[in-house]
Amino acid sequence: HEIVRSGDMVWVVDLGCDAIYTYKVEDGQLTHQGTTSVAAGYGPRHMALVDNMAVVGCELQNYVLVFDVGADGSLSQTQEIQYASANGNKGAEVLVHNGYVYASSRGEGVVVV
């Protein structure tokens, strides 16, 4: 659902496979570096980078996942935060602005800072 690039590293967020694929740009080509799986049925949709941290908003379950980003682009999950519990809410967007992470939800109008 989203592609995020920082320098020569690229992450592909795949809602349908509950995974985030890590690639490196080498000589104009993408080289697969690894795959980070998230819990089945979470549906990762959006990812934002903050320094050496990645924040991922999940659409199918209302969670924000936080990862440490290794020097090689690898992701190690450090937090799992549920941000909406109303029936029918779905994760929508993740944004980083002025040192704050904002996660929004479709449905009941939830925005978490």
Secondary structure, DSSP 8 states (H G I E B T S, - for coil): -EEEEETTEEEEEETTTTEEEEEEEETTEEEEEEEEE--TT--EEEEEEETTEEEEEESSS-EEEEEEE-TTS-EEEEEEEE---STT-EEEEEEEETTEEEEEEETTTEEE-
